[in-house]
Structures are given as structure tokens and as C-alpha cells.
């Protein structure tokens, strides 16, 4: 049969696991999508996947993980794009919209280390591999005696480089490890106080053509309102900061009770020499306003020179 809905995704093991989760949820939500072939997964190679020898900041930022998939969406080759929301720029191309946020996985980071059971216990001079400026900055903020070097690649590639001794430790999102069934190797899960997560880390989002009402109706059943509120607050904070891969920014929104959010956010110099933090509490119904307020507080505290030094406006 011809597919009733086509899902576009990157081709990594994690991206495919996320697309399969979306396919399974669609099948449970809509009887006609449970038939074999009703949901097609279309693999699209992105620039971010092809270029592995440079950091994202050097090659244009995290939008390189979404650009080609969004092009396929705009020209009708797919009906919905499956994204790790931490990879999605705050501004979407004209004609596209986010239609659903799945229930969010654990947003925290995990440490993998050859020696030492925590970030604090890593031996002085240990080499930590990460391509994330957010992780680099927070590691150096706490442990300026460590050496942080660029390390790109998928989960399996980075763990192989750790096993080969090319680095002494690395950090990965626990959400991806859970989706891949690879949590048994984790040395420690880092609390938000140790390592504030990336904006929207652990969340899967579905992007569609804004005018595609049929697909919107299909994916609406997958939207988790509480996860969407948390992601909206974090992304609103990022938008105010005009965040890019050149700016170490972290944010985490959590429910304090049924309808109140707590948002923590920070900006940091890549070498960990300076950090500014903000925290806001407020109604979940005002998630975006809460995020904007936190972003504005950080921008004011850091000052124009801070962002100018990073080339981030």
C-alpha cells in the first residue's frame, strides 16, 4: 500500500529509534496507521551528519541537522519531520510549524569516564571529549584543571573513542542512551546543578507544513501538553538570547506542581571563566513569557560585550 504518512529523519541509530517511536505512537493512536507500510520512514542525510571533522560552530550551527529535512518537508517529499528538539533552531522556515512534542525523556546529561566515578572525581589533567560548548563551559567552570577537546560523532562513535583511550571522559544525553538501550555503561548521571541541560534536550518534536491540516490532525494525538510547555519556556529563553552553537546556553523548565513551572537558565563563556544564571517561577500557561523573562535577565546581566565577544549579537 502507499504510505499514509511519511516521516523524515536523520539516519543515525538514535534518529531512527526516535522515528520508530513516532511510528509506533501513530499506529496506536490511529487504527489505519497500524497497517504495514502505512507509515514510511524516510532517511535524509544532513550536512551535520556528513561533516564530522569540525565543530558545529565552525560549519554553521545546529540548523545543519534540520535544513535538508525541512527542505524535504517544504517540497512535499515527506509529511512530517522527526527532530531532536535540541537541534531545532528557534526560528523555523516560513510555512513550517511545530505540531507536536512527545512526552519528554530525562533531559539530564550522563558522564562516561575511564577513571573516577563523577565529574568531581576525574583525575586532574583528564581529557574530556565533547563538541558541545555548553558542556565544555560547564565542565571548565567546575574543573578548570581538566582539558576539554572536540569530540563529534554519534553515540557509538564517541564511546568507541573513549574505549580507545583518545579521551578520558565524555558526556552524552541520557535520553538518547535510554532510547538506544545503552544506559548500562553510564558512569554517573549529572544533576542539573552539575550540568544544566541543553534547551529542549530529551524532547522529540514533529514539524509539519503549516497548511497541512490532515497531517496536523494525525500528529495532534501525540502531543504531550506538559512537555510542550517546558520546551516552549526553554526555547523562548533561547530566542531572546539569539542562541547559536557559538554561545554556551543551557535551560531547564520543570513543573513544581501541577500548573507552575520553574525555569533555570545560564549563559557562560566557553572557557568557563564567567557564568550568568537566571531563575524564574510562574504559571505553565505563561511558559513563553517566563522563558522570555529569563532570557532578558541573562542578556541584561551579561551585557552587550559578552555576546559580542562570542559573535552572537
Helices and strands as residue ranges (DSSP letters): E 5-9, H 13-29, G 31-33, E 39-43, H 47-50, H 56-59, G 62-65, H 67-74, E 80-84, G 85-87, E 96-101, E 109-113, E 127-129, H 133-142, E 147-149, H 155-163, E 169-173, H 174-180, G 183-185, E 188-190, E 204-209, H 213-220, H 225-241, E 248-255, E 260-268, E 275-283, G 284-286, H 287-302, H 304-309
